[in-house]
Amino acid sequence: MPLQPCPECQTLVSESALLCPKCGRPYPTRKRANKNAETVGGLVVLGIGLAMLAIGVSLRLGPEMMLPCGLLMVIGTAIFKKAVNRKD
Ligand SMILES: [Zn+2]
């Protein structure tokens, strides 16, 4: 069974452990799943921004309607980049 260090206390715990035996952190080795979720979340936010922008362009909406779309895309890109660059 592969062991990984707990992110809280660095104790080596089994990948199948539900709790760190030392500090009690839940799912001590589940960081990668969260990273994937964050990556997907960033892409979803980016996609929503793009979709809203496309709708806004097709409906010829003004810049005041486009601003939140651009903002969503920037936020989505930031979340995505942060998740991808995480070192875990
Ligand atoms: Zn721990």
PDB file of the backbone (N, CA, C, O) and the ligand in Angstrom, with CONECT records:
HET     ZN  A 101       1
ATOM      1  N   MET A   1       0.863  -1.212   0.000  1.00  0.00           N
ATOM      2  CA  MET A   1       0.000   0.000   0.000  1.00  0.00           C
ATOM      3  C   MET A   1       0.890   1.251   0.000  1.00  0.00           C
ATOM      4  O   MET A   1       1.676   1.428   0.931  1.00  0.00           O
ATOM      5  N   PRO A   2       0.794   2.106  -0.995  1.00  0.00           N
ATOM      6  CA  PRO A   2       1.659   3.295  -1.039  1.00  0.00           C
ATOM      7  C   PRO A   2       1.340   4.272   0.091  1.00  0.00           C
ATOM      8  O   PRO A   2       0.184   4.452   0.475  1.00  0.00           O
ATOM      9  N   LEU A   3       2.390   4.893   0.608  1.00  0.00           N
ATOM     10  CA  LEU A   3       2.232   5.863   1.690  1.00  0.00           C
ATOM     11  C   LEU A   3       2.522   7.260   1.177  1.00  0.00           C
ATOM     12  O   LEU A   3       3.366   7.461   0.304  1.00  0.00           O
ATOM     13  N   GLN A   4       1.799   8.227   1.744  1.00  0.00           N
ATOM     14  CA  GLN A   4       2.041   9.620   1.391  1.00  0.00           C
ATOM     15  C   GLN A   4       2.059  10.463   2.652  1.00  0.00           C
ATOM     16  O   GLN A   4       1.372  10.141   3.621  1.00  0.00           O
ATOM     17  N   PRO A   5       2.849  11.557   2.652  1.00  0.00           N
ATOM     18  CA  PRO A   5       2.879  12.406   3.848  1.00  0.00           C
ATOM     19  C   PRO A   5       1.572  13.187   3.998  1.00  0.00           C
ATOM     20  O   PRO A   5       1.028  13.703   3.022  1.00  0.00           O
ATOM     21  N   CYS A   6       1.083  13.264   5.225  1.00  0.00           N
ATOM     22  CA  CYS A   6      -0.097  14.083   5.528  1.00  0.00           C
ATOM     23  C   CYS A   6       0.279  15.552   5.331  1.00  0.00           C
ATOM     24  O   CYS A   6       1.334  15.973   5.805  1.00  0.00           O
ATOM     25  N   PRO A   7      -0.549  16.342   4.649  1.00  0.00           N
ATOM     26  CA  PRO A   7      -0.200  17.747   4.410  1.00  0.00           C
ATOM     27  C   PRO A   7      -0.161  18.578   5.690  1.00  0.00           C
ATOM     28  O   PRO A   7       0.463  19.638   5.722  1.00  0.00           O
ATOM     29  N   GLU A   8      -0.826  18.101   6.747  1.00  0.00           N
ATOM     30  CA  GLU A   8      -0.867  18.857   8.007  1.00  0.00           C
ATOM     31  C   GLU A   8       0.361  18.581   8.875  1.00  0.00           C
ATOM     32  O   GLU A   8       1.019  19.507   9.347  1.00  0.00           O
ATOM     33  N   CYS A   9       0.662  17.287   9.080  1.00  0.00           N
ATOM     34  CA  CYS A   9       1.686  16.929  10.069  1.00  0.00           C
ATOM     35  C   CYS A   9       2.828  16.105   9.464  1.00  0.00           C
ATOM     36  O   CYS A   9       3.746  15.719  10.188  1.00  0.00           O
ATOM     37  N   GLN A  10       2.794  15.829   8.169  1.00  0.00           N
ATOM     38  CA  GLN A  10       3.856  15.109   7.449  1.00  0.00           C
ATOM     39  C   GLN A  10       3.989  13.646   7.843  1.00  0.00           C
ATOM     40  O   GLN A  10       4.922  12.978   7.398  1.00  0.00           O
ATOM     41  N   THR A  11       3.089  13.137   8.658  1.00  0.00           N
ATOM     42  CA  THR A  11       3.111  11.703   8.981  1.00  0.00           C
ATOM     43  C   THR A  11       2.780  10.908   7.725  1.00  0.00           C
ATOM     44  O   THR A  11       1.873  11.278   6.981  1.00  0.00           O
ATOM     45  N   LEU A  12       3.510   9.812   7.481  1.00  0.00           N
ATOM     46  CA  LEU A  12       3.199   8.975   6.325  1.00  0.00           C
ATOM     47  C   LEU A  12       1.925   8.190   6.594  1.00  0.00           C
ATOM     48  O   LEU A  12       1.827   7.457   7.579  1.00  0.00           O
ATOM     49  N   VAL A  13       0.951   8.352   5.707  1.00  0.00           N
ATOM     50  CA  VAL A  13      -0.315   7.647   5.872  1.00  0.00           C
ATOM     51  C   VAL A  13      -0.638   6.896   4.581  1.00  0.00           C
ATOM     52  O   VAL A  13      -0.186   7.272   3.500  1.00  0.00           O
ATOM     53  N   SER A  14      -1.416   5.843   4.711  1.00  0.00           N
ATOM     54  CA  SER A  14      -1.823   5.049   3.562  1.00  0.00           C
ATOM     55  C   SER A  14      -2.723   5.877   2.647  1.00  0.00           C
ATOM     56  O   SER A  14      -3.489   6.718   3.117  1.00  0.00           O
ATOM     57  N   GLU A  15      -2.625   5.637   1.346  1.00  0.00           N
ATOM     58  CA  GLU A  15      -3.457   6.383   0.388  1.00  0.00           C
ATOM     59  C   GLU A  15      -4.938   6.080   0.566  1.00  0.00           C
ATOM     60  O   GLU A  15      -5.796   6.857   0.147  1.00  0.00           O
ATOM     61  N   SER A  16      -5.230   4.941   1.192  1.00  0.00           N
ATOM     62  CA  SER A  16      -6.628   4.593   1.400  1.00  0.00           C
ATOM     63  C   SER A  16      -7.150   5.069   2.750  1.00  0.00           C
ATOM     64  O   SER A  16      -8.302   4.814   3.102  1.00  0.00           O
ATOM     65  N   ALA A  17      -6.289   5.769   3.515  1.00  0.00           N
ATOM     66  CA  ALA A  17      -6.714   6.226   4.844  1.00  0.00           C
ATOM     67  C   ALA A  17      -7.788   7.297   4.726  1.00  0.00           C
ATOM     68  O   ALA A  17      -7.688   8.194   3.888  1.00  0.00           O
ATOM     69  N   LEU A  18      -8.813   7.203   5.563  1.00  0.00           N
ATOM     70  CA  LEU A  18      -9.868   8.217   5.573  1.00  0.00           C
ATOM     71  C   LEU A  18      -9.527   9.367   6.506  1.00  0.00           C
ATOM     72  O   LEU A  18     -10.042  10.477   6.368  1.00  0.00           O
ATOM     73  N   LEU A  19      -8.635   9.075   7.473  1.00  0.00           N
ATOM     74  CA  LEU A  19      -8.232  10.090   8.446  1.00  0.00           C
ATOM     75  C   LEU A  19      -6.744   9.935   8.716  1.00  0.00           C
ATOM     76  O   LEU A  19      -6.240   8.812   8.717  1.00  0.00           O
ATOM     77  N   CYS A  20      -6.031  11.024   8.943  1.00  0.00           N
ATOM     78  CA  CYS A  20      -4.649  10.924   9.389  1.00  0.00           C
ATOM     79  C   CYS A  20      -4.661  10.383  10.813  1.00  0.00           C
ATOM     80  O   CYS A  20      -5.359  10.925  11.670  1.00  0.00           O
ATOM     81  N   PRO A  21      -3.890   9.308  11.084  1.00  0.00           N
ATOM     82  CA  PRO A  21      -3.920   8.717  12.433  1.00  0.00           C
ATOM     83  C   PRO A  21      -3.325   9.643  13.483  1.00  0.00           C
ATOM     84  O   PRO A  21      -3.608   9.482  14.670  1.00  0.00           O
ATOM     85  N   LYS A  22      -2.494  10.623  13.069  1.00  0.00           N
ATOM     86  CA  LYS A  22      -1.856  11.488  14.055  1.00  0.00           C
ATOM     87  C   LYS A  22      -2.669  12.758  14.333  1.00  0.00           C
ATOM     88  O   LYS A  22      -2.987  13.057  15.484  1.00  0.00           O
ATOM     89  N   CYS A  23      -3.008  13.513  13.256  1.00  0.00           N
ATOM     90  CA  CYS A  23      -3.668  14.801  13.486  1.00  0.00           C
ATOM     91  C   CYS A  23      -5.157  14.752  13.153  1.00  0.00           C
ATOM     92  O   CYS A  23      -5.878  15.709  13.438  1.00  0.00           O
ATOM     93  N   GLY A  24      -5.630  13.663  12.558  1.00  0.00           N
ATOM     94  CA  GLY A  24      -7.060  13.532  12.314  1.00  0.00           C
ATOM     95  C   GLY A  24      -7.552  14.245  11.070  1.00  0.00           C
ATOM     96  O   GLY A  24      -8.762  14.362  10.876  1.00  0.00           O
ATOM     97  N   ARG A  25      -6.654  14.725  10.218  1.00  0.00           N
ATOM     98  CA  ARG A  25      -7.086  15.404   9.002  1.00  0.00           C
ATOM     99  C   ARG A  25      -7.836  14.414   8.108  1.00  0.00           C
ATOM    100  O   ARG A  25      -7.337  13.317   7.855  1.00  0.00           O
ATOM    101  N   PRO A  26      -9.030  14.784   7.626  1.00  0.00           N
ATOM    102  CA  PRO A  26      -9.761  13.862   6.757  1.00  0.00           C
ATOM    103  C   PRO A  26      -9.113  13.750   5.387  1.00  0.00           C
ATOM    104  O   PRO A  26      -8.611  14.740   4.854  1.00  0.00           O
ATOM    105  N   TYR A  27      -9.121  12.559   4.815  1.00  0.00           N
ATOM    106  CA  TYR A  27      -8.559  12.278   3.491  1.00  0.00           C
ATOM    107  C   TYR A  27      -7.182  12.924   3.307  1.00  0.00           C
ATOM    108  O   TYR A  27      -7.020  13.792   2.450  1.00  0.00           O
ATOM    109  N   PRO A  28      -6.187  12.509   4.106  1.00  0.00           N
ATOM    110  CA  PRO A  28      -4.877  13.182   4.082  1.00  0.00           C
ATOM    111  C   PRO A  28      -4.152  13.088   2.750  1.00  0.00           C
ATOM    112  O   PRO A  28      -3.242  13.881   2.503  1.00  0.00           O
ATOM    113  N   THR A  29      -4.519  12.146   1.877  1.00  0.00           N
ATOM    114  CA  THR A  29      -3.782  12.016   0.611  1.00  0.00           C
ATOM    115  C   THR A  29      -4.648  12.404  -0.584  1.00  0.00           C
ATOM    116  O   THR A  29      -4.313  12.086  -1.726  1.00  0.00           O
ATOM    117  N   ARG A  30      -5.756  13.086  -0.325  1.00  0.00           N
ATOM    118  CA  ARG A  30      -6.681  13.349  -1.422  1.00  0.00           C
ATOM    119  C   ARG A  30      -6.434  14.697  -2.097  1.00  0.00           C
ATOM    120  O   ARG A  30      -7.353  15.263  -2.687  1.00  0.00           O
ATOM    121  N   LYS A  31      -5.217  15.218  -2.021  1.00  0.00           N
ATOM    122  CA  LYS A  31      -4.942  16.528  -2.590  1.00  0.00           C
ATOM    123  C   LYS A  31      -5.112  16.550  -4.116  1.00  0.00           C
ATOM    124  O   LYS A  31      -5.595  17.532  -4.679  1.00  0.00           O
ATOM    125  N   ARG A  32      -4.712  15.463  -4.770  1.00  0.00           N
ATOM    126  CA  ARG A  32      -4.734  15.456  -6.231  1.00  0.00           C
ATOM    127  C   ARG A  32      -6.160  15.549  -6.781  1.00  0.00           C
ATOM    128  O   ARG A  32      -6.408  16.209  -7.790  1.00  0.00           O
ATOM    129  N   ALA A  33      -7.081  14.882  -6.105  1.00  0.00           N
ATOM    130  CA  ALA A  33      -8.472  14.958  -6.537  1.00  0.00           C
ATOM    131  C   ALA A  33      -8.963  16.395  -6.446  1.00  0.00           C
ATOM    132  O   ALA A  33      -9.655  16.889  -7.336  1.00  0.00           O
ATOM    133  N   ASN A  34      -8.585  17.071  -5.333  1.00  0.00           N
ATOM    134  CA  ASN A  34      -9.005  18.459  -5.187  1.00  0.00           C
ATOM    135  C   ASN A  34      -8.392  19.324  -6.282  1.00  0.00           C
ATOM    136  O   ASN A  34      -9.026  20.239  -6.808  1.00  0.00           O
ATOM    137  N   LYS A  35      -7.139  19.009  -6.611  1.00  0.00           N
ATOM    138  CA  LYS A  35      -6.473  19.769  -7.670  1.00  0.00           C
ATOM    139  C   LYS A  35      -7.226  19.600  -8.992  1.00  0.00           C
ATOM    140  O   LYS A  35      -7.456  20.563  -9.724  1.00  0.00           O
ATOM    141  N   ASN A  36      -7.601  18.352  -9.276  1.00  0.00           N
ATOM    142  CA  ASN A  36      -8.355  18.111 -10.507  1.00  0.00           C
ATOM    143  C   ASN A  36      -9.681  18.853 -10.485  1.00  0.00           C
ATOM    144  O   ASN A  36     -10.091  19.440 -11.486  1.00  0.00           O
ATOM    145  N   ALA A  37     -10.352  18.822  -9.334  1.00  0.00           N
ATOM    146  CA  ALA A  37     -11.631  19.517  -9.212  1.00  0.00           C
ATOM    147  C   ALA A  37     -11.437  21.007  -9.437  1.00  0.00           C
ATOM    148  O   ALA A  37     -12.260  21.654 -10.085  1.00  0.00           O
ATOM    149  N   GLU A  38     -10.342  21.557  -8.899  1.00  0.00           N
ATOM    150  CA  GLU A  38     -10.064  22.977  -9.066  1.00  0.00           C
ATOM    151  C   GLU A  38      -9.783  23.308 -10.531  1.00  0.00           C
ATOM    152  O   GLU A  38     -10.239  24.331 -11.043  1.00  0.00           O
ATOM    153  N   THR A  39      -9.026  22.429 -11.203  1.00  0.00           N
ATOM    154  CA  THR A  39      -8.720  22.634 -12.611  1.00  0.00           C
ATOM    155  C   THR A  39     -10.001  22.657 -13.441  1.00  0.00           C
ATOM    156  O   THR A  39     -10.202  23.540 -14.274  1.00  0.00           O
ATOM    157  N   VAL A  40     -10.868  21.663 -13.195  1.00  0.00           N
ATOM    158  CA  VAL A  40     -12.139  21.597 -13.924  1.00  0.00           C
ATOM    159  C   VAL A  40     -12.991  22.812 -13.590  1.00  0.00           C
ATOM    160  O   VAL A  40     -13.610  23.402 -14.475  1.00  0.00           O
ATOM    161  N   GLY A  41     -13.025  23.192 -12.304  1.00  0.00           N
ATOM    162  CA  GLY A  41     -13.807  24.354 -11.883  1.00  0.00           C
ATOM    163  C   GLY A  41     -13.363  25.610 -12.613  1.00  0.00           C
ATOM    164  O   GLY A  41     -14.191  26.402 -13.064  1.00  0.00           O
ATOM    165  N   GLY A  42     -12.043  25.789 -12.728  1.00  0.00           N
ATOM    166  CA  GLY A  42     -11.511  26.951 -13.433  1.00  0.00           C
ATOM    167  C   GLY A  42     -11.944  26.955 -14.886  1.00  0.00           C
ATOM    168  O   GLY A  42     -12.316  27.992 -15.435  1.00  0.00           O
ATOM    169  N   LEU A  43     -11.891  25.770 -15.511  1.00  0.00           N
ATOM    170  CA  LEU A  43     -12.287  25.667 -16.924  1.00  0.00           C
ATOM    171  C   LEU A  43     -13.778  25.941 -17.088  1.00  0.00           C
ATOM    172  O   LEU A  43     -14.198  26.553 -18.070  1.00  0.00           O
ATOM    173  N   VAL A  44     -14.581  25.482 -16.116  1.00  0.00           N
ATOM    174  CA  VAL A  44     -16.033  25.706 -16.188  1.00  0.00           C
ATOM    175  C   VAL A  44     -16.339  27.201 -16.105  1.00  0.00           C
ATOM    176  O   VAL A  44     -17.136  27.724 -16.884  1.00  0.00           O
ATOM    177  N   VAL A  45     -15.691  27.891 -15.140  1.00  0.00           N
ATOM    178  CA  VAL A  45     -15.903  29.339 -14.995  1.00  0.00           C
ATOM    179  C   VAL A  45     -15.482  30.053 -16.279  1.00  0.00           C
ATOM    180  O   VAL A  45     -16.174  30.948 -16.765  1.00  0.00           O
ATOM    181  N   LEU A  46     -14.321  29.635 -16.823  1.00  0.00           N
ATOM    182  CA  LEU A  46     -13.832  30.219 -18.078  1.00  0.00           C
ATOM    183  C   LEU A  46     -14.829  29.971 -19.208  1.00  0.00           C
ATOM    184  O   LEU A  46     -15.114  30.862 -20.008  1.00  0.00           O
ATOM    185  N   GLY A  47     -15.355  28.743 -19.260  1.00  0.00           N
ATOM    186  CA  GLY A  47     -16.312  28.382 -20.306  1.00  0.00           C
ATOM    187  C   GLY A  47     -17.596  29.186 -20.200  1.00  0.00           C
ATOM    188  O   GLY A  47     -18.149  29.619 -21.211  1.00  0.00           O
ATOM    189  N   ILE A  48     -18.078  29.390 -18.959  1.00  0.00           N
ATOM    190  CA  ILE A  48     -19.294  30.190 -18.767  1.00  0.00           C
ATOM    191  C   ILE A  48     -19.051  31.619 -19.246  1.00  0.00           C
ATOM    192  O   ILE A  48     -19.902  32.216 -19.906  1.00  0.00           O
ATOM    193  N   GLY A  49     -17.874  32.164 -18.904  1.00  0.00           N
ATOM    194  CA  GLY A  49     -17.522  33.519 -19.349  1.00  0.00           C
ATOM    195  C   GLY A  49     -17.509  33.605 -20.860  1.00  0.00           C
ATOM    196  O   GLY A  49     -18.035  34.557 -21.436  1.00  0.00           O
ATOM    197  N   LEU A  50     -16.907  32.607 -21.512  1.00  0.00           N
ATOM    198  CA  LEU A  50     -16.834  32.574 -22.979  1.00  0.00           C
ATOM    199  C   LEU A  50     -18.227  32.472 -23.592  1.00  0.00           C
ATOM    200  O   LEU A  50     -18.546  33.162 -24.560  1.00  0.00           O
ATOM    201  N   ALA A  51     -19.066  31.584 -23.003  1.00  0.00           N
ATOM    202  CA  ALA A  51     -20.420  31.395 -23.525  1.00  0.00           C
ATOM    203  C   ALA A  51     -21.215  32.683 -23.406  1.00  0.00           C
ATOM    204  O   ALA A  51     -21.908  33.087 -24.340  1.00  0.00           O
ATOM    205  N   MET A  52     -21.106  33.339 -22.220  1.00  0.00           N
ATOM    206  CA  MET A  52     -21.832  34.599 -22.016  1.00  0.00           C
ATOM    207  C   MET A  52     -21.347  35.661 -22.987  1.00  0.00           C
ATOM    208  O   MET A  52     -22.133  36.454 -23.504  1.00  0.00           O
ATOM    209  N   LEU A  53     -20.025  35.665 -23.231  1.00  0.00           N
ATOM    210  CA  LEU A  53     -19.453  36.633 -24.166  1.00  0.00           C
ATOM    211  C   LEU A  53     -19.999  36.390 -25.577  1.00  0.00           C
ATOM    212  O   LEU A  53     -20.362  37.329 -26.285  1.00  0.00           O
ATOM    213  N   ALA A  54     -20.049  35.114 -25.969  1.00  0.00           N
ATOM    214  CA  ALA A  54     -20.560  34.763 -27.298  1.00  0.00           C
ATOM    215  C   ALA A  54     -22.014  35.192 -27.433  1.00  0.00           C
ATOM    216  O   ALA A  54     -22.414  35.747 -28.456  1.00  0.00           O
ATOM    217  N   ILE A  55     -22.804  34.931 -26.390  1.00  0.00           N
ATOM    218  CA  ILE A  55     -24.213  35.341 -26.410  1.00  0.00           C
ATOM    219  C   ILE A  55     -24.305  36.864 -26.477  1.00  0.00           C
ATOM    220  O   ILE A  55     -25.103  37.416 -27.234  1.00  0.00           O
ATOM    221  N   GLY A  56     -23.476  37.535 -25.672  1.00  0.00           N
ATOM    222  CA  GLY A  56     -23.470  38.992 -25.648  1.00  0.00           C
ATOM    223  C   GLY A  56     -23.139  39.579 -27.010  1.00  0.00           C
ATOM    224  O   GLY A  56     -23.755  40.555 -27.438  1.00  0.00           O
ATOM    225  N   VAL A  57     -22.154  38.979 -27.700  1.00  0.00           N
ATOM    226  CA  VAL A  57     -21.755  39.465 -29.026  1.00  0.00           C
ATOM    227  C   VAL A  57     -22.892  39.255 -30.013  1.00  0.00           C
ATOM    228  O   VAL A  57     -23.200  40.141 -30.811  1.00  0.00           O
ATOM    229  N   SER A  58     -23.524  38.067 -29.958  1.00  0.00           N
ATOM    230  CA  SER A  58     -24.578  37.767 -30.927  1.00  0.00           C
ATOM    231  C   SER A  58     -25.800  38.644 -30.692  1.00  0.00           C
ATOM    232  O   SER A  58     -26.541  38.931 -31.633  1.00  0.00           O
ATOM    233  N   LEU A  59     -26.025  39.080 -29.440  1.00  0.00           N
ATOM    234  CA  LEU A  59     -27.168  39.953 -29.142  1.00  0.00           C
ATOM    235  C   LEU A  59     -26.777  41.430 -29.226  1.00  0.00           C
ATOM    236  O   LEU A  59     -27.595  42.310 -28.959  1.00  0.00           O
ATOM    237  N   ARG A  60     -25.524  41.693 -29.598  1.00  0.00           N
ATOM    238  CA  ARG A  60     -25.002  43.062 -29.700  1.00  0.00           C
ATOM    239  C   ARG A  60     -25.226  43.860 -28.419  1.00  0.00           C
ATOM    240  O   ARG A  60     -25.720  44.987 -28.449  1.00  0.00           O
ATOM    241  N   LEU A  61     -24.850  43.249 -27.288  1.00  0.00           N
ATOM    242  CA  LEU A  61     -24.995  43.931 -26.005  1.00  0.00           C
ATOM    243  C   LEU A  61     -23.852  44.928 -25.824  1.00  0.00           C
ATOM    244  O   LEU A  61     -22.788  44.799 -26.429  1.00  0.00           O
ATOM    245  N   GLY A  62     -24.099  45.914 -24.984  1.00  0.00           N
ATOM    246  CA  GLY A  62     -23.102  46.954 -24.746  1.00  0.00           C
ATOM    247  C   GLY A  62     -21.982  46.486 -23.851  1.00  0.00           C
ATOM    248  O   GLY A  62     -22.038  45.383 -23.306  1.00  0.00           O
ATOM    249  N   PRO A  63     -20.941  47.329 -23.688  1.00  0.00           N
ATOM    250  CA  PRO A  63     -19.769  46.954 -22.891  1.00  0.00           C
ATOM    251  C   PRO A  63     -20.115  46.675 -21.430  1.00  0.00           C
ATOM    252  O   PRO A  63     -19.442  45.880 -20.775  1.00  0.00           O
ATOM    253  N   GLU A  64     -21.172  47.330 -20.913  1.00  0.00           N
ATOM    254  CA  GLU A  64     -21.532  47.111 -19.503  1.00  0.00           C
ATOM    255  C   GLU A  64     -22.015  45.688 -19.269  1.00  0.00           C
ATOM    256  O   GLU A  64     -21.961  45.192 -18.144  1.00  0.00           O
ATOM    257  N   MET A  65     -22.500  45.010 -20.346  1.00  0.00           N
ATOM    258  CA  MET A  65     -22.898  43.616 -20.232  1.00  0.00           C
ATOM    259  C   MET A  65     -21.709  42.680 -20.488  1.00  0.00           C
ATOM    260  O   MET A  65     -21.697  41.537 -20.032  1.00  0.00           O
ATOM    261  N   MET A  66     -20.714  43.185 -21.222  1.00  0.00           N
ATOM    262  CA  MET A  66     -19.555  42.363 -21.566  1.00  0.00           C
ATOM    263  C   MET A  66     -18.560  42.290 -20.414  1.00  0.00           C
ATOM    264  O   MET A  66     -17.811  41.320 -20.294  1.00  0.00           O
ATOM    265  N   LEU A  67     -18.553  43.308 -19.576  1.00  0.00           N
ATOM    266  CA  LEU A  67     -17.568  43.385 -18.496  1.00  0.00           C
ATOM    267  C   LEU A  67     -17.618  42.164 -17.576  1.00  0.00           C
ATOM    268  O   LEU A  67     -16.576  41.568 -17.300  1.00  0.00           O
ATOM    269  N   PRO A  68     -18.814  41.775 -17.090  1.00  0.00           N
ATOM    270  CA  PRO A  68     -18.834  40.570 -16.233  1.00  0.00           C
ATOM    271  C   PRO A  68     -18.350  39.317 -16.947  1.00  0.00           C
ATOM    272  O   PRO A  68     -17.777  38.435 -16.308  1.00  0.00           O
ATOM    273  N   CYS A  69     -18.563  39.216 -18.250  1.00  0.00           N
ATOM    274  CA  CYS A  69     -18.093  38.051 -19.018  1.00  0.00           C
ATOM    275  C   CYS A  69     -16.572  38.005 -19.005  1.00  0.00           C
ATOM    276  O   CYS A  69     -15.973  36.961 -18.747  1.00  0.00           O
ATOM    277  N   GLY A  70     -15.958  39.145 -19.284  1.00  0.00           N
ATOM    278  CA  GLY A  70     -14.504  39.229 -19.276  1.00  0.00           C
ATOM    279  C   GLY A  70     -13.955  38.901 -17.905  1.00  0.00           C
ATOM    280  O   GLY A  70     -12.942  38.213 -17.774  1.00  0.00           O
ATOM    281  N   LEU A  71     -14.646  39.409 -16.867  1.00  0.00           N
ATOM    282  CA  LEU A  71     -14.244  39.174 -15.480  1.00  0.00           C
ATOM    283  C   LEU A  71     -14.282  37.685 -15.164  1.00  0.00           C
ATOM    284  O   LEU A  71     -13.359  37.154 -14.546  1.00  0.00           O
ATOM    285  N   LEU A  72     -15.361  37.003 -15.592  1.00  0.00           N
ATOM    286  CA  LEU A  72     -15.500  35.556 -15.368  1.00  0.00           C
ATOM    287  C   LEU A  72     -14.353  34.805 -16.042  1.00  0.00           C
ATOM    288  O   LEU A  72     -13.790  33.872 -15.470  1.00  0.00           O
ATOM    289  N   MET A  73     -14.011  35.225 -17.271  1.00  0.00           N
ATOM    290  CA  MET A  73     -12.938  34.557 -18.002  1.00  0.00           C
ATOM    291  C   MET A  73     -11.604  34.744 -17.302  1.00  0.00           C
ATOM    292  O   MET A  73     -10.797  33.818 -17.222  1.00  0.00           O
ATOM    293  N   VAL A  74     -11.373  35.965 -16.789  1.00  0.00           N
ATOM    294  CA  VAL A  74     -10.114  36.233 -16.069  1.00  0.00           C
ATOM    295  C   VAL A  74     -10.041  35.386 -14.805  1.00  0.00           C
ATOM    296  O   VAL A  74      -9.009  34.784 -14.509  1.00  0.00           O
ATOM    297  N   ILE A  75     -11.160  35.343 -14.051  1.00  0.00           N
ATOM    298  CA  ILE A  75     -11.196  34.560 -12.809  1.00  0.00           C
ATOM    299  C   ILE A  75     -10.998  33.075 -13.123  1.00  0.00           C
ATOM    300  O   ILE A  75     -10.231  32.392 -12.443  1.00  0.00           O
ATOM    301  N   GLY A  76     -11.687  32.577 -14.150  1.00  0.00           N
ATOM    302  CA  GLY A  76     -11.572  31.175 -14.537  1.00  0.00           C
ATOM    303  C   GLY A  76     -10.152  30.821 -14.927  1.00  0.00           C
ATOM    304  O   GLY A  76      -9.634  29.777 -14.531  1.00  0.00           O
ATOM    305  N   THR A  77      -9.516  31.698 -15.712  1.00  0.00           N
ATOM    306  CA  THR A  77      -8.130  31.464 -16.122  1.00  0.00           C
ATOM    307  C   THR A  77      -7.215  31.442 -14.910  1.00  0.00           C
ATOM    308  O   THR A  77      -6.305  30.617 -14.828  1.00  0.00           O
ATOM    309  N   ALA A  78      -7.457  32.355 -13.960  1.00  0.00           N
ATOM    310  CA  ALA A  78      -6.619  32.428 -12.759  1.00  0.00           C
ATOM    311  C   ALA A  78      -6.749  31.157 -11.931  1.00  0.00           C
ATOM    312  O   ALA A  78      -5.744  30.611 -11.478  1.00  0.00           O
ATOM    313  N   ILE A  79      -7.988  30.674 -11.726  1.00  0.00           N
ATOM    314  CA  ILE A  79      -8.208  29.445 -10.950  1.00  0.00           C
ATOM    315  C   ILE A  79      -7.520  28.274 -11.645  1.00  0.00           C
ATOM    316  O   ILE A  79      -6.855  27.458 -11.006  1.00  0.00           O
ATOM    317  N   PHE A  80      -7.692  28.205 -12.971  1.00  0.00           N
ATOM    318  CA  PHE A  80      -7.120  27.114 -13.747  1.00  0.00           C
ATOM    319  C   PHE A  80      -5.596  27.110 -13.640  1.00  0.00           C
ATOM    320  O   PHE A  80      -4.992  26.070 -13.374  1.00  0.00           O
ATOM    321  N   LYS A  81      -4.974  28.273 -13.848  1.00  0.00           N
ATOM    322  CA  LYS A  81      -3.516  28.371 -13.788  1.00  0.00           C
ATOM    323  C   LYS A  81      -3.003  28.019 -12.412  1.00  0.00           C
ATOM    324  O   LYS A  81      -2.002  27.315 -12.280  1.00  0.00           O
ATOM    325  N   LYS A  82      -3.692  28.511 -11.368  1.00  0.00           N
ATOM    326  CA  LYS A  82      -3.277  28.256  -9.993  1.00  0.00           C
ATOM    327  C   LYS A  82      -3.327  26.759  -9.706  1.00  0.00           C
ATOM    328  O   LYS A  82      -2.420  26.211  -9.080  1.00  0.00           O
ATOM    329  N   ALA A  83      -4.396  26.096 -10.168  1.00  0.00           N
ATOM    330  CA  ALA A  83      -4.552  24.658  -9.935  1.00  0.00           C
ATOM    331  C   ALA A  83      -3.468  23.879 -10.669  1.00  0.00           C
ATOM    332  O   ALA A  83      -2.900  22.935 -10.120  1.00  0.00           O
ATOM    333  N   VAL A  84      -3.177  24.276 -11.919  1.00  0.00           N
ATOM    334  CA  VAL A  84      -2.191  23.546 -12.725  1.00  0.00           C
ATOM    335  C   VAL A  84      -0.796  23.710 -12.140  1.00  0.00           C
ATOM    336  O   VAL A  84       0.003  22.774 -12.165  1.00  0.00           O
ATOM    337  N   ASN A  85      -0.499  24.905 -11.611  1.00  0.00           N
ATOM    338  CA  ASN A  85       0.848  25.177 -11.105  1.00  0.00           C
ATOM    339  C   ASN A  85       1.064  24.688  -9.679  1.00  0.00           C
ATOM    340  O   ASN A  85       2.177  24.773  -9.160  1.00  0.00           O
ATOM    341  N   ARG A  86       0.017  24.179  -9.042  1.00  0.00           N
ATOM    342  CA  ARG A  86       0.163  23.689  -7.671  1.00  0.00           C
ATOM    343  C   ARG A  86       1.138  22.529  -7.632  1.00  0.00           C
ATOM    344  O   ARG A  86       1.112  21.657  -8.500  1.00  0.00           O
ATOM    345  N   LYS A  87       1.991  22.520  -6.635  1.00  0.00           N
ATOM    346  CA  LYS A  87       3.028  21.497  -6.578  1.00  0.00           C
ATOM    347  C   LYS A  87       2.654  20.382  -5.620  1.00  0.00           C
ATOM    348  O   LYS A  87       3.318  20.185  -4.603  1.00  0.00           O
ATOM    349  N   ASP A  88       1.600  19.656  -5.939  1.00  0.00           N
ATOM    350  CA  ASP A  88       1.280  18.489  -5.107  1.00  0.00           C
ATOM    351  C   ASP A  88       0.789  17.338  -5.952  1.00  0.00           C
ATOM    352  O   ASP A  88       0.473  16.273  -5.421  1.00  0.00           O
TER     353      ASP A  88
HETATM  354 ZN    ZN A 101      -1.705  14.436   9.894  1.00  0.00          ZN2+
END
